[in-house]
Amino acid sequence: MPEYKQFPLADTAEGLTEADIIAWQVKPGDTVTVNQIVVEVETAKAAVELPIPWAGVVTELLVEPGQTVEVGAPILTIDVDPGGKAAPAPAAAPAAEEPAEEEMKPLVGYGSKAVVTQRRARKGAAPAAPVAAAPAPVAPAAPAAASKPKGGYVPLAKPPVRKLAKDLGVDLHALTGTADGGVITRDDVHAAANGSAAPTAVSTVDSGYDPATRERRVAIKGVRKATAAAMVQSAYTAPHVTEFLTIDVTPMMEFREKLKKSREFAGVKVTPLTFAAKAVCLAAKRTPDVNAVWDEAAQEIVYKDYVHLGIAAATPRGLVVPKVRDADSMSLKELAIALTELTDVAREGKTTPAAMLGGTITITNVGVFGVDTGTPIINPGESAILCLGAIKDTPWVVDGEIKVRKVLQLSLSFDHRVVDGQQGSEFLADVGALLADPAVAITY
């Protein structure tokens, strides 16, 4: 007899309650092995790939790409005994049985893809701590009502088209596909969203024109939803103060060119962010207040004797802030390598939830977008964030003469409950001095 099991959405990080299905890696009829990646989901922290703890044949995908699923809800049905004689799955779910010890093998593969693991392996890093096994499987049950087809009719549409329809608020059950076999296309969905029989150019001369047909709505979810909540919490909890400093970084840029030509830094990407990271770590030792945090519940200020440096990074899925652990213990070269790996992984959209926890101070670099400066919002759980602007050729007075120099604007936002104006100013001045002349570092 076939033996059906349902694979529940696992809690991939502490405190998560839901995730969005991004893409299935399997389809009904596929044979899977233990720990094979079957689905990619997006949580409030990162994109995560989920492995399945059983071997067998996939019989049904219970949710579609774009759907939001609660942790613990079944997302896939699998026949773990495909050699048995065919029999329909039970209509109702019997009481869940405790799986045999050998049945629930430990899951691997949570988090980023193998490329991240390979990078860490090349660096000689210790292996990641094992991840707890997924929740115990339950016997098959009927899918949630929301996933049942209306009136027994199942619209013919590919997953990307289904997601588009969901984003635009179009009911696929009300459409008749124009492609062969009645398959619904993207054009069909757009036509329905525009209220026309077929997608056509919209004339703004028409007095009956509705501007809403030129708008699009995207559900707030995943990383964007979490970032928004965190920024609101920070803005309305921590009293922000922002200070600014403009500095001549010509010596730093000249020093950077020397390092690029040196044998020790061959193949190492050294950027202004690298120097800023080193400067923040050094300056934080002289002004530990910026590396502390306000504990409202305990009514204490917690001073950190280490720097877990956050780097704000724009990714395809929104803003993330992965951390460089113990950045204060790294040399300039080690920081350069760590920052390159961190940003590469972030741009791939594969930063793991664990990589974004436990920061102590953050740097955001708006200069890469050509912006002069900004007033950044403090990352929750921290007390300060440094913003780097664009480095530009600017007239500057040097020894009484006007010369063209490389000039950078810095801004520092800090929590005024923890950091007084004096400490914030001293820290910003220290960072500025280190960037204006890297040789100052030997005096620290």
C-alpha positions in Angstrom: 0.0 0.0 0.0 1.3 3.5 -0.7 2.3 5.5 2.4 1.6 9.2 2.1 3.3 11.9 4.2 2.9 15.6 4.2 6.0 17.8 4.4 5.3 20.8 6.7 6.9 24.3 6.4 9.7 24.2 8.9 10.7 27.1 11.2 14.0 28.1 9.6 14.9 30.7 12.1 13.8 31.5 15.7 10.6 33.5 15.9 9.5 33.1 12.2 5.8 32.4 11.8 5.4 32.4 8.0 7.2 32.3 4.7 6.5 32.9 1.0 6.9 30.1 -1.5 9.3 31.4 -4.2 9.8 28.4 -6.4 9.4 24.6 -6.4 12.4 22.5 -7.3 10.2 19.4 -7.9 6.8 18.5 -9.5 4.3 15.7 -9.0 5.7 12.4 -10.2 9.3 13.3 -9.4 11.4 10.9 -7.3 13.2 12.5 -4.4 15.9 11.4 -2.1 16.6 12.2 1.6 17.8 15.8 2.1 17.1 16.8 -1.5 16.1 20.5 -1.9 12.5 20.6 -2.9 11.5 24.3 -2.5 12.9 27.8 -2.1 11.0 30.0 0.3 11.5 33.6 1.4 11.1 34.4 5.1 11.2 37.8 6.8 15.0 37.5 6.9 16.2 35.7 3.8 15.7 33.3 1.0 16.0 29.7 2.3 16.1 26.3 0.5 14.3 23.5 2.3 15.3 19.8 2.0 12.9 17.0 2.5 13.6 14.3 5.2 12.2 11.4 3.3 12.7 9.6 0.0 9.8 8.8 -2.3 7.6 10.1 -5.1 6.0 13.6 -5.0 2.3 13.2 -5.4 1.0 16.8 -4.9 2.2 20.3 -4.4 -0.2 21.9 -1.9 0.7 25.5 -2.4 1.7 27.7 -5.4 4.6 30.1 -5.9 3.7 33.5 -4.4 1.6 32.1 -1.6 2.3 32.9 2.1 2.3 29.8 4.3 2.3 29.6 8.1 5.0 27.6 9.8 3.9 24.0 10.3 1.4 24.0 7.5 1.7 21.2 4.9 3.2 22.2 1.6 3.9 18.9 -0.2 2.6 15.4 -0.2 4.9 12.5 -0.9 4.5 8.7 -1.2 7.3 7.2 0.8 6.3 3.6 -0.4 5.9 4.0 -4.1 6.4 0.3 -4.6 3.1 -0.5 -2.9 -0.1 -1.0 -4.8 -1.9 2.2 -5.7 -4.5 3.4 -3.2 -6.1 6.8 -2.7 -4.8 9.0 0.1 -7.0 9.1 3.2 -9.7 11.7 3.0 -9.3 12.7 6.7 -6.1 13.1 8.7 -5.7 10.4 11.4 -3.8 11.2 14.5 -0.1 12.0 13.8 2.2 9.1 14.5 5.7 9.5 16.0 8.2 8.8 13.2 10.7 6.1 13.6 14.2 7.3 14.6 15.8 6.3 11.3 12.9 7.8 9.4 13.5 11.4 10.4 17.1 11.8 9.3 18.8 15.2 10.2 18.1 17.8 7.6 20.9 19.6 5.8 21.0 22.5 3.4 19.1 25.1 5.3 20.2 28.6 4.4 22.3 29.6 1.4 23.3 27.4 -1.5 26.5 25.4 -1.7 28.4 28.3 -3.1 28.4 30.0 0.3 29.6 26.8 2.0 32.3 26.4 -0.5 33.6 29.9 0.1 33.7 29.2 3.8 35.4 25.9 3.3 38.1 27.6 1.3 38.7 30.0 4.1 39.1 27.2 6.6 36.1 28.3 8.6 34.6 25.9 11.1 31.5 24.0 9.8 28.1 25.5 10.6 26.3 24.2 13.6 23.7 21.5 12.8 20.2 22.6 12.2 17.4 21.0 14.1 15.2 18.6 12.2 12.0 19.8 10.7 8.7 19.3 12.6 7.5 15.7 12.7 5.5 14.9 9.6 1.8 14.4 9.8 -0.5 12.1 7.8 -2.1 13.6 4.7 -5.0 15.9 5.1 -7.1 18.0 2.8 -5.4 21.2 1.7 -6.6 24.5 3.2 -9.8 25.9 1.8 -7.9 28.7 0.2 -6.1 26.3 -2.1 -9.2 24.4 -3.3 -10.3 25.2 -6.8 -13.7 27.0 -7.1 -16.4 24.8 -8.4 -14.0 22.1 -9.2 -12.5 24.1 -12.1 -8.7 24.4 -12.1 -7.4 27.4 -14.2 -4.7 26.4 -16.7 -1.8 28.8 -16.0 1.9 28.5 -15.2 3.2 29.5 -11.8 4.6 32.9 -12.9 1.3 33.7 -14.4 -0.5 32.7 -11.2 1.8 34.9 -9.2 1.2 37.8 -11.6 -2.6 37.3 -11.2 -2.3 37.3 -7.4 -0.2 40.5 -7.5 -2.7 42.3 -9.7 -5.8 41.0 -7.9 -7.1 39.0 -10.9 -9.2 35.9 -10.3 -7.9 33.2 -12.7 -11.2 31.3 -12.4 -13.0 34.2 -14.2 -10.6 34.1 -17.2 -10.6 32.0 -20.4 -7.1 31.4 -21.7 -6.2 32.5 -25.2 -3.3 30.1 -25.7 -3.5 26.6 -27.1 -5.6 24.3 -24.9 -7.1 27.3 -23.0 -3.9 28.1 -21.1 -4.0 31.5 -19.5 -1.2 33.8 -20.4 0.4 36.9 -18.9 -1.4 39.0 -21.6 -4.7 37.5 -20.5 -4.0 38.6 -16.9 -2.9 42.1 -17.9 -6.0 42.4 -20.1 -8.2 41.5 -17.2 -6.5 43.9 -14.8 -6.9 46.7 -17.4 -10.6 45.8 -17.8 -10.2 45.1 -21.6 -10.7 42.1 -23.8 -7.0 42.2 -24.8 -4.0 44.3 -23.8 -4.0 47.5 -25.8 -2.3 50.9 -25.6 -4.1 53.2 -23.2 -5.0 56.6 -24.4 -4.9 59.4 -21.8 -7.1 61.6 -24.0 -10.1 59.4 -23.2 -12.1 61.3 -20.6 -13.2 58.0 -19.1 -9.6 56.9 -18.5 -8.9 55.4 -15.1 -5.3 56.1 -13.8 -5.4 52.9 -11.8 -4.9 50.9 -14.9 -1.4 52.3 -15.0 -0.6 51.3 -11.4 0.6 48.0 -10.0 0.3 46.7 -6.5 2.9 44.4 -4.9 2.1 42.6 -1.7 4.2 43.6 1.3 5.9 40.5 2.5 9.3 38.8 3.2 12.4 40.9 3.7 10.5 44.2 2.7 7.9 43.6 5.4 10.4 42.8 8.1 12.6 45.8 7.1 9.7 48.2 7.3 8.6 47.0 10.7 12.2 47.2 12.0 12.7 50.7 10.7 9.4 51.9 12.2 10.3 50.4 15.5 13.7 52.0 15.5 12.5 55.4 14.4 9.8 55.5 17.1 11.8 53.9 19.9 15.3 55.3 19.7 15.7 59.1 19.8 17.8 59.7 16.7 20.5 62.3 16.4 22.5 62.7 13.2 25.8 64.6 12.8 27.8 65.3 9.6 31.4 65.7 8.7 33.1 66.5 5.4 36.7 65.3 5.0 39.5 65.3 2.4 40.3 61.6 1.8 42.9 62.2 -0.9 45.6 60.5 1.2 43.3 57.5 1.8 42.7 57.1 -2.0 46.5 57.4 -2.7 47.2 54.7 0.0 44.5 52.5 -1.6 46.4 52.7 -5.0 49.6 51.7 -3.2 48.0 48.7 -1.6 46.5 47.5 -4.9 50.0 47.4 -6.4 51.5 45.6 -3.4 52.2 41.9 -3.4 50.4 41.3 -0.1 47.1 42.7 -1.4 47.3 41.0 -4.9 43.9 39.9 -5.9 42.3 41.5 -2.8 39.5 44.1 -3.4 40.2 47.1 -1.3 37.4 49.8 -1.3 36.6 52.9 0.7 34.2 50.7 2.6 37.2 48.6 3.7 38.9 51.6 5.2 35.7 52.8 6.8 35.2 49.3 8.4 38.7 49.4 9.9 38.1 53.0 11.1 34.8 52.2 12.8 36.4 49.2 14.7 39.3 51.4 15.9 37.2 54.4 16.8 34.7 52.2 18.7 37.5 51.1 21.1 38.0 54.7 22.1 34.3 55.5 22.2 32.6 52.2 23.4 29.2 54.0 23.8 28.5 53.7 20.1 29.0 49.9 20.3 26.6 49.5 23.2 22.8 49.0 23.3 19.9 50.2 25.4 18.1 47.3 27.2 14.7 48.7 28.0 13.4 45.6 29.8 16.4 45.3 32.1 16.9 49.1 32.3 20.6 48.6 31.5 23.1 49.7 28.9 24.9 46.7 27.5 28.5 47.4 26.4 29.9 45.0 23.8 33.6 44.2 24.0 33.6 43.0 20.4 32.4 44.5 17.1 30.0 42.5 14.9 29.9 45.0 12.1 26.7 45.2 10.0 26.9 46.2 6.4 23.7 47.5 4.8 23.3 45.9 1.4 20.7 46.4 -1.3 19.6 43.0 -2.7 17.0 41.8 -5.2 14.8 41.1 -2.2 15.3 44.3 -0.4 17.6 45.7 2.2 19.6 43.3 4.4 22.3 43.9 7.0 24.6 40.9 7.2 27.4 41.0 9.8 31.2 40.6 9.8 31.7 38.8 13.1 34.5 40.0 15.3 35.5 42.6 12.8 37.6 44.4 15.4 40.0 41.4 15.5 40.7 41.5 11.7 43.5 43.1 9.8 42.7 45.4 6.9 43.3 42.6 4.4 41.1 40.2 6.3 38.4 42.8 6.5 38.7 43.4 2.7 38.2 39.7 2.0 35.3 39.3 4.5 33.5 42.3 3.0 33.9 41.0 -0.5 32.4 37.6 0.4 29.6 39.2 2.4 28.5 41.6 -0.4 28.8 38.9 -3.1 26.5 36.6 -1.1 24.1 39.4 -0.3 23.8 40.4 -4.0 23.0 36.8 -4.9 20.1 37.0 -2.4 21.5 34.1 -0.4 22.3 35.8 2.9 21.2 33.4 5.7 19.0 34.5 8.6 21.8 33.7 11.1 24.2 36.0 9.2 21.9 39.0 10.0 21.6 38.5 13.8 23.6 40.0 16.6 25.1 43.2 15.1 26.6 45.9 17.3 27.1 48.8 14.8 26.4 49.3 11.1 27.8 51.0 8.1 25.6 52.0 5.1 27.2 53.2 1.9 25.0 55.5 -0.2 28.0 56.8 -2.1 27.9 53.8 -4.4 24.7 55.4 -5.8 26.3 58.8 -6.3 24.6 60.3 -3.2 26.5 62.8 -1.1 25.1 61.8 2.3 22.0 60.7 4.3 20.3 60.5 7.7 20.3 56.7 8.2 18.0 54.9 10.7 19.7 52.9 13.4 19.5 49.1 13.0 17.3 47.7 15.8 19.4 46.3 18.6 22.2 48.8 18.0 23.0 52.4 18.9 24.8 53.9 15.9 25.0 53.7 12.1 27.7 55.4 9.9 26.7 56.6 6.4 29.4 57.0 3.7 28.6 59.4 0.8 30.1 59.6 -2.6 33.8 60.5 -3.0 34.0 63.5 -5.4 36.6 65.8 -6.8 36.0 69.1 -4.9 37.8 72.4 -4.5 39.5 72.3 -1.2 41.8 74.7 0.7 45.3 73.1 1.3 48.0 75.2 2.9 46.2 78.4 1.9 45.7 77.4 -1.7 42.6 76.0 -3.5 43.2 72.6 -4.9 41.1 69.8 -6.3 40.9 67.0 -3.7 38.9 63.8 -3.1 36.2 64.7 -0.6 33.8 62.5 1.3 30.8 63.4 3.5 30.1 61.2 6.5 27.0 61.2 8.7 26.4 59.4 12.0 23.0 58.6 13.5 23.0 57.5 17.1 20.7 56.7 19.9 20.7 59.7 22.3 19.7 57.5 25.2 23.1 55.7 25.0 25.3 58.1 23.2 25.6 61.7 24.2 26.5 64.5 21.8 30.1 64.5 23.0 30.6 60.8 22.5 28.9 60.8 19.1 31.0 63.8 18.0 34.3 62.2 19.2 33.5 59.0 17.4 32.7 60.7 14.1 35.8 62.9 14.4 37.9 59.8 15.0 36.5 58.0 12.0 37.1 61.1 9.9 40.7 61.5 11.0 41.4 57.8 10.1 39.9 58.2 6.7 41.6 61.5 6.0 45.0 60.1 6.9 45.3 56.3 7.4 48.7 56.8 9.1 46.8 58.2 12.1 45.8 54.6 12.8 49.3 53.9 14.3 48.5 56.4 17.1 45.4 54.4 18.3 
